[in-house]
Amino acid sequence: MIRTAIAGYGNLGKGVEAAIARADDMELVCVFTRRDPESVKPAGDVPVVSMSEMAAWKDKVDVVILCGGSATDLPHQTPEVASVFNVIDSFDTHANIPEHFKNVDEAAKAAGTAAIISCGWDPGLFSVNRVYAESILPCGNTYTFWGKGVSQGHSDAIRRIPGVKRGIQYTIPVPEALDAVREGKNPQLTTRQKHTRECFVVPEHGADKEAITEAIVTMKNYFDEYDTTVHFISDEEFVRDHSTLPHGGFVMRSGITGKATKQHIEYSLNLGSNPEFTASVLVAYARALKRLYDEGKTGAMTVFDIAPAYLSPLSAEELRSHLL
């Protein structure tokens, strides 16, 4: 059994707990939290431990799955945890992935641990499909569309703005851009032409709504390159209309083979729960991380470095017999 710990028990952490419960070769041994451990109530009968006491669990945990946010948690948490444990995260600030990888790689190699960063569906599964598509169709254009759906990272970034009580963000593909790609027109699209962002915010009493709006629409790496609309709503509206976390998207590659034969690759996801699906990806790659560590691998990795067979609980023979 792969002994697994969760660090952070929000929507993603709860999804990881549920995914581990469905994996016959994995067990959840504890939940680490920055909150008062007495206030955290996991679904299963597992201990809740303060993050400050993580090191005491070094020999009891094979993999720690980090479930914090990319804006302020993971940049320092992942290297810190990698200095003690094998660790996996879903860091999704694309522009900062090279720096994050470097920091985690240095910490993991110094400690003799292994780590996987930026593991989810994008970055993650969509990243792998972009590599497949561009390798198979070298002459062409790649397009990624997200949504319509809730971005956990962007929603988390909104909630950290002073004066925001609740916040959620929807990423919405521009229909005309989707149609142009599917029709093989190979359009040259700017970031702004591909998506819009729509935010729903419950402000704290007396909060400066103009300041909140300005902080959102100018936020670097999150909203500054998009047409973003901010709506202020009541608590009741938020609970009624924005309590679920759907998402999805498309990776497309339009290109040519031979003399000029048009080819189109499309990979899509339609997710009823963004955090539950991301959690399932993390758990599959946590299995791969433990296997690779057992083979002597240390340092940081991404989904590009991991063969699909490492994700599956099936043996190599079973994979060849049933899925090849």
C-alpha positions as CSV (number, residue, x, y, z in Angstrom):
1,M,0.0,0.0,0.0
2,I,1.2,3.5,-0.8
3,R,1.0,5.6,2.4
4,T,-0.4,9.0,1.4
5,A,-0.9,12.2,3.3
6,I,-3.0,15.3,2.2
7,A,-1.7,18.8,3.1
8,G,-4.7,21.2,3.0
9,Y,-8.3,20.1,3.4
10,G,-10.4,22.4,1.2
11,N,-12.2,21.3,-2.0
12,L,-9.2,19.8,-3.5
13,G,-8.1,18.0,-0.4
14,K,-11.5,16.5,0.1
15,G,-11.4,15.3,-3.6
16,V,-8.0,13.7,-3.0
17,E,-9.4,11.9,0.1
18,A,-12.3,10.5,-2.0
19,A,-10.0,9.5,-4.8
20,I,-7.6,7.6,-2.5
21,A,-10.6,5.8,-1.0
22,R,-11.3,4.4,-4.5
23,A,-7.7,3.2,-5.0
24,D,-7.1,-0.3,-3.8
25,D,-3.3,0.2,-3.6
26,M,-3.3,3.4,-1.6
27,E,-4.2,4.5,1.9
28,L,-4.6,7.9,3.5
29,V,-2.6,7.9,6.7
30,C,-3.1,11.6,7.8
31,V,-4.2,15.1,6.9
32,F,-1.8,18.0,7.5
33,T,-3.4,21.4,8.1
34,R,-2.5,25.0,9.0
35,R,-5.7,25.3,10.8
36,D,-6.5,24.1,14.3
37,P,-6.4,20.3,13.8
38,E,-9.5,20.0,16.0
39,S,-11.5,22.1,13.5
40,V,-10.8,19.7,10.5
41,K,-13.1,16.7,10.2
42,P,-12.0,14.3,7.4
43,A,-14.6,11.9,6.0
44,G,-12.5,8.9,7.1
45,D,-11.0,8.0,10.5
46,V,-7.5,9.5,10.0
47,P,-5.5,11.8,12.3
48,V,-5.3,15.5,11.5
49,V,-1.9,16.9,12.2
50,S,-0.6,20.5,12.3
51,M,1.7,21.4,9.4
52,S,4.3,22.4,11.9
53,E,4.6,18.8,13.0
54,M,4.9,17.3,9.5
55,A,8.6,16.2,9.9
56,A,7.6,13.7,12.7
57,W,5.7,11.7,10.0
58,K,8.7,11.3,7.7
59,D,8.9,7.5,8.0
60,K,5.1,7.0,8.0
61,V,4.3,8.7,4.7
62,D,5.3,7.7,1.1
63,V,3.8,10.7,-0.7
64,V,2.4,14.0,0.4
65,I,-0.2,15.5,-1.9
66,L,-0.3,19.3,-1.6
67,C,-3.7,20.9,-2.0
68,G,-3.0,24.6,-1.4
69,G,-3.3,27.4,-3.9
70,S,-0.8,28.4,-6.5
71,A,-0.9,32.1,-5.8
72,T,0.7,32.1,-2.4
73,D,0.8,28.6,-0.9
74,L,2.6,26.2,-3.3
75,P,5.6,28.4,-4.3
76,H,7.0,28.0,-0.8
77,Q,5.2,24.9,0.4
78,T,6.3,22.5,-2.3
79,P,10.1,23.1,-1.8
80,E,9.7,23.0,2.0
81,V,7.8,19.7,1.9
82,A,10.2,18.3,-0.7
83,S,13.0,18.8,1.8
84,V,11.4,16.0,3.9
85,F,8.9,14.0,1.8
86,N,8.1,12.9,-1.7
87,V,5.6,15.5,-2.8
88,I,3.2,16.3,-5.6
89,D,1.4,19.5,-6.4
90,S,-1.0,21.1,-8.9
91,F,0.8,24.5,-9.3
92,D,-0.9,26.1,-12.2
93,T,0.6,29.6,-12.7
94,H,1.9,28.8,-16.2
95,A,4.3,31.7,-16.4
96,N,6.1,30.7,-13.2
97,I,6.4,27.0,-13.8
98,P,10.1,27.1,-14.8
99,E,11.1,29.0,-11.6
100,H,8.9,26.7,-9.4
101,F,10.4,23.6,-11.0
102,K,13.9,24.9,-10.3
103,N,13.1,25.6,-6.6
104,V,11.5,22.2,-6.0
105,D,14.2,20.3,-8.0
106,E,17.0,21.9,-5.9
107,A,15.2,21.1,-2.6
108,A,14.3,17.5,-3.6
109,K,17.7,16.6,-4.9
110,A,19.4,18.0,-1.7
111,A,17.1,15.8,0.4
112,G,17.1,12.7,-1.8
113,T,13.3,12.9,-2.4
114,A,11.2,13.0,-5.6
115,A,8.6,15.5,-6.6
116,I,6.0,16.1,-9.4
117,I,4.9,19.6,-10.0
118,S,2.0,21.2,-12.0
119,C,0.0,18.0,-12.1
120,G,-3.7,18.2,-12.9
121,W,-5.6,18.6,-16.1
122,D,-4.0,21.9,-17.2
123,P,-1.2,22.0,-16.6
124,G,-1.1,18.2,-16.6
125,L,-3.3,16.1,-19.0
126,F,-3.7,19.0,-21.5
127,S,0.1,19.5,-21.4
128,V,0.7,15.9,-22.4
129,N,-1.9,16.2,-25.2
130,R,-0.2,19.3,-26.6
131,V,3.1,17.4,-26.8
132,Y,1.5,14.4,-28.5
133,A,-0.4,16.7,-31.0
134,E,2.6,18.8,-31.9
135,S,4.9,15.8,-32.2
136,I,2.5,14.0,-34.5
137,L,1.5,17.1,-36.6
138,P,4.7,19.2,-36.7
139,C,3.2,21.5,-39.4
140,G,0.2,23.2,-37.8
141,N,-1.1,25.3,-34.9
142,T,-2.1,24.3,-31.3
143,Y,-5.0,25.9,-29.5
144,T,-6.2,25.4,-25.9
145,F,-9.6,26.6,-24.7
146,W,-10.8,26.3,-21.1
147,G,-14.4,26.3,-19.9
148,K,-17.0,27.3,-19.5
149,G,-16.1,26.5,-16.0
150,V,-14.7,27.5,-12.6
151,S,-11.0,28.0,-12.3
152,Q,-9.9,27.0,-8.8
153,G,-6.6,29.0,-9.0
154,H,-8.3,32.2,-10.3
155,S,-11.1,31.9,-7.7
156,D,-8.6,31.4,-5.0
157,A,-6.7,34.5,-6.2
158,I,-9.9,36.6,-6.0
159,R,-10.7,35.4,-2.5
160,R,-7.3,36.6,-1.3
161,I,-8.1,40.2,-2.3
162,P,-8.8,42.4,0.8
163,G,-12.5,43.1,1.1
164,V,-13.6,39.9,-0.7
165,K,-15.8,37.6,1.4
166,R,-16.6,35.0,-1.3
167,G,-15.4,34.8,-4.9
168,I,-15.6,32.6,-7.9
169,Q,-14.4,33.0,-11.5
170,Y,-15.7,31.4,-14.7
171,T,-13.5,31.0,-17.8
172,I,-15.5,31.2,-21.0
173,P,-14.2,30.4,-24.5
174,V,-15.1,32.9,-27.2
175,P,-17.5,30.9,-29.6
176,E,-16.2,32.6,-32.8
177,A,-12.6,31.5,-31.9
178,L,-13.7,27.9,-31.3
179,D,-15.6,27.8,-34.6
180,A,-12.7,29.2,-36.6
181,V,-10.3,26.5,-35.2
182,R,-12.6,23.6,-35.9
183,E,-13.2,24.9,-39.4
184,G,-9.5,24.6,-40.1
185,K,-8.9,28.3,-40.6
186,N,-5.8,28.3,-38.4
187,P,-6.5,31.7,-36.9
188,Q,-3.9,33.7,-35.1
189,L,-5.6,34.4,-31.8
190,T,-4.4,36.6,-29.0
191,T,-5.1,35.6,-25.4
192,R,-7.9,38.2,-25.2
193,Q,-9.5,36.8,-28.4
194,K,-9.7,33.2,-27.1
195,H,-11.4,33.7,-23.6
196,T,-13.3,36.0,-21.4
197,R,-13.4,35.8,-17.6
198,E,-16.5,36.4,-15.5
199,C,-16.2,36.9,-11.7
200,F,-18.9,36.8,-9.0
201,V,-17.9,38.4,-5.7
202,V,-19.6,38.8,-2.3
203,P,-17.9,41.8,-0.7
204,E,-17.3,42.3,3.0
205,H,-19.5,44.9,4.6
206,G,-18.2,48.3,3.7
207,A,-15.6,47.0,1.2
208,D,-14.4,49.3,-1.6
209,K,-16.0,47.6,-4.7
210,E,-14.1,49.8,-7.1
211,A,-10.8,48.8,-5.5
212,I,-11.7,45.1,-5.6
213,T,-12.6,45.4,-9.3
214,E,-9.4,47.2,-10.1
215,A,-7.4,44.5,-8.2
216,I,-9.0,41.7,-10.1
217,V,-8.9,43.1,-13.7
218,T,-5.2,44.2,-13.3
219,M,-3.9,41.0,-11.6
220,K,-0.8,39.9,-13.4
221,N,-0.8,36.3,-14.8
222,Y,-4.5,35.9,-13.9
223,F,-6.8,38.6,-15.4
224,D,-4.7,41.4,-16.9
225,E,-4.7,39.9,-20.5
226,Y,-8.4,39.1,-20.6
227,D,-11.7,41.0,-20.9
228,T,-12.9,40.5,-17.4
229,T,-16.4,41.3,-15.9
230,V,-16.9,41.5,-12.2
231,H,-20.3,41.1,-10.6
232,F,-21.1,41.9,-7.0
233,I,-23.8,39.7,-5.5
234,S,-25.3,38.7,-2.2
235,D,-24.4,35.7,0.0
236,E,-27.7,34.1,-0.9
237,E,-27.1,34.5,-4.6
238,F,-23.7,33.0,-4.3
239,V,-24.9,29.9,-2.4
240,R,-27.8,29.5,-4.8
241,D,-26.1,29.9,-8.1
242,H,-22.3,29.3,-7.6
243,S,-21.9,26.3,-5.2
244,T,-20.8,23.8,-7.8
245,L,-17.4,23.7,-9.5
246,P,-17.8,22.5,-13.1
247,H,-15.1,23.0,-15.7
248,G,-13.6,21.5,-18.9
249,G,-12.0,22.5,-22.1
250,F,-10.3,21.6,-25.3
251,V,-6.8,21.0,-26.8
252,M,-6.8,21.2,-30.6
253,R,-4.1,20.9,-33.2
254,S,-4.9,21.7,-36.8
255,G,-2.2,20.8,-39.3
256,I,-1.2,19.0,-42.5
257,T,0.5,15.8,-43.4
258,G,1.9,14.6,-46.7
259,K,1.6,17.1,-49.5
260,A,-1.2,19.1,-48.0
261,T,-3.7,16.8,-46.3
262,K,-5.6,18.6,-43.5
263,Q,-5.7,16.8,-40.1
264,H,-7.3,17.8,-36.9
265,I,-6.7,16.5,-33.4
266,E,-9.1,17.4,-30.5
267,Y,-9.0,16.3,-26.9
268,S,-11.7,17.5,-24.6
269,L,-12.8,17.3,-21.0
270,N,-16.3,17.9,-19.6
271,L,-16.0,18.0,-15.8
272,G,-18.8,18.0,-13.2
273,S,-16.3,18.8,-10.5
274,N,-13.0,20.5,-11.2
275,P,-11.5,19.8,-7.8
276,E,-12.6,16.1,-7.8
277,F,-11.1,15.5,-11.2
278,T,-7.9,17.3,-10.4
279,A,-7.7,15.2,-7.3
280,S,-8.0,12.0,-9.3
281,V,-5.2,13.1,-11.5
282,L,-3.0,13.9,-8.5
283,V,-3.7,10.5,-7.0
284,A,-2.8,8.6,-10.2
285,Y,0.5,10.5,-10.5
286,A,1.2,10.0,-6.8
287,R,1.2,6.3,-7.6
288,A,3.7,7.0,-10.3
289,L,5.8,9.1,-8.0
290,K,6.2,6.3,-5.4
291,R,7.1,3.8,-8.1
292,L,9.7,6.1,-9.6
293,Y,11.2,6.9,-6.2
294,D,11.5,3.2,-5.5
295,E,13.5,2.9,-8.7
296,G,15.9,5.5,-7.4
297,K,14.5,8.7,-9.1
298,T,15.0,11.9,-7.1
299,G,14.5,15.6,-7.9
300,A,11.5,17.3,-9.6
301,M,9.5,15.9,-12.5
302,T,6.5,17.0,-14.6
303,V,3.9,14.9,-16.5
304,F,6.3,15.0,-19.5
305,D,8.7,12.8,-17.7
306,I,6.4,10.0,-16.7
307,A,5.3,7.0,-18.9
308,P,1.6,6.2,-18.8
309,A,2.1,2.7,-17.3
310,Y,3.3,4.2,-14.0
311,L,-0.1,5.8,-13.5
312,S,-2.1,2.6,-13.6
313,P,-2.6,0.0,-10.8
314,L,-2.6,-2.7,-13.5
315,S,0.5,-4.7,-14.3
316,A,2.4,-4.3,-17.5
317,E,1.0,-7.6,-18.7
318,E,-2.6,-6.5,-17.9
319,L,-2.1,-3.2,-19.7
320,R,-0.9,-5.0,-22.8
321,S,-3.8,-7.5,-22.6
322,H,-6.6,-5.1,-21.9
323,L,-5.7,-1.6,-23.0
324,L,-3.1,-1.8,-25.8
